[in-house]
Each structure stands twice: as structure tokens, then as C-alpha cells.
Amino acid sequence: GCRKFVAVSQLTRDIFLRQYPINPEKVCVIHPGVGLEDFTKKNQDVVRQTVRRNLGIEADVPLFVFASMNFEIKGLDDILGALYHVRKSNGRFKIIVAGKGNAGKYQKMAAGKGLSDSIVFTGALEKDKLIDLYLAGDAYVMLSKFDTFGMVVLEAMAAGLPVIVSGNVGAKDLVREDENGFVIDNPSDHEKTAAKMALLLDADIRRRMSEAALQTASQNTWNQTVAKYLDLYHDLLDRKKAQSSA
């Protein structure tokens, strides 16, 4: 009897329609938003220098950021597999792993791939510290096995980070290939992922994609999300009034 259903991504809409054989026109997609003010109120240059200095990361080293409360589900295994190939090509980089997970397991995995000197584990961070981490980074990577949306992707874009996500992440709706990020359809193809990550070691490419990522975030703020819901509610109310007066 519902007039409308709202999915947070095309991915979840598709899954919903496979489970419930209803009229597809009843199911729309409205993405979550991001608060740009959380990022713009800070001096990015100062934050970048401070965070990198505290973590022992040189100012000019390309820095990938990964943040998750479940390392396995969010694809850290595949990320390390890809970084192994980046390193083989003499790529110079660091990756920060923030959040909760079996750090010991991944430290051993990183050591086995010769990545011990390239990975930093921070543990779980409060929101403000996580924002600082985004602002100190150069790119965000998350190869999830499944994410209905993935708020961290839009947050990273708000910090001007190009993103690399799997095809199982709902936020892929916002990714424009080779403009503001990349979508990896098969995360187990580590060489393909490595090729995309290697592109982001180039400062000029990062700069171009960073501007596009920030533009995407500016087009997906919470105010814009609210406006879409208001439009939806007004449309439903107008239709109800029309039916009542018919």
C-alpha cells in the first residue's frame, strides 16, 4: 500500500526490486549527503602538515586513506594485494588504515608483501580526527564486499580525495570514471586495481581528480538531500489532494 520507497543507491534499489516484485516507478534513489562545513572550516595545509608530521609521513609522499570498522568486509585484503603490485613497480606511497579490525593479521599480511614501511594503523578515530586524516590524504580506497552506500566515500570527496571503490559500493553512483575516481568491478584483480592506484601517484592527475571530487561533494550536501525529500513529499501530497478532489 505504500506510494513510494526510497533507496540510498542504485545498488540497493536493484536488490530491493529483486526481492519485492513491485512497480519499479515506486522506488526512487536519494543519496545521503555530506556536511562540507566540517571540512572547509579547517586550514587544509596546516592539518595536512600536522597529521603527516605526527605520523612520520613525508609531506610529498602520496598518501592513500582507508577507514573502516570491519577491515575484511571493506576489502583491506584486496587493497594490500594491489599495493604489492604498486610497490613492485617502484611506486612510492603510504597508506593509513583507520578504524577497528584485526590489525595484527593485516600487519603480518603487509609484512609478507614487503609493505611494512608503507602502512600506518591508527586505530579507531573520533569524527574530527578522521576528518583531519582525510584532509592529510591524497586518495581514498575501499574495495568493500558490500556497502548499501558508503558514507566515507562522500566524506573523502568532501576533503578533495579521488576515490577507488569496488562495484559493490552503493556510492559508486557518484563516481565518474577517471574524473573523480575509479570503480573496480573485480577487486580480486589486484593488477588492475594497482594500475588505477598507480595513476594517483602522479601529482597532476591527483590535482585534476581532486577538484572533480570536491565538486561532486558540493553537489551532494545534506541540504540538497533534504530538498529532494521535500520534493518527494510535496509530490505525494499533491497527488493525494488531486485524488481526494477527483
Order of alpha helices (4+ residues) and beta strands (2+ residues): beta-alpha-beta-alpha-alpha-beta-alpha-beta-alpha-beta-alpha-beta-alpha-beta-beta-alpha-alpha-alpha
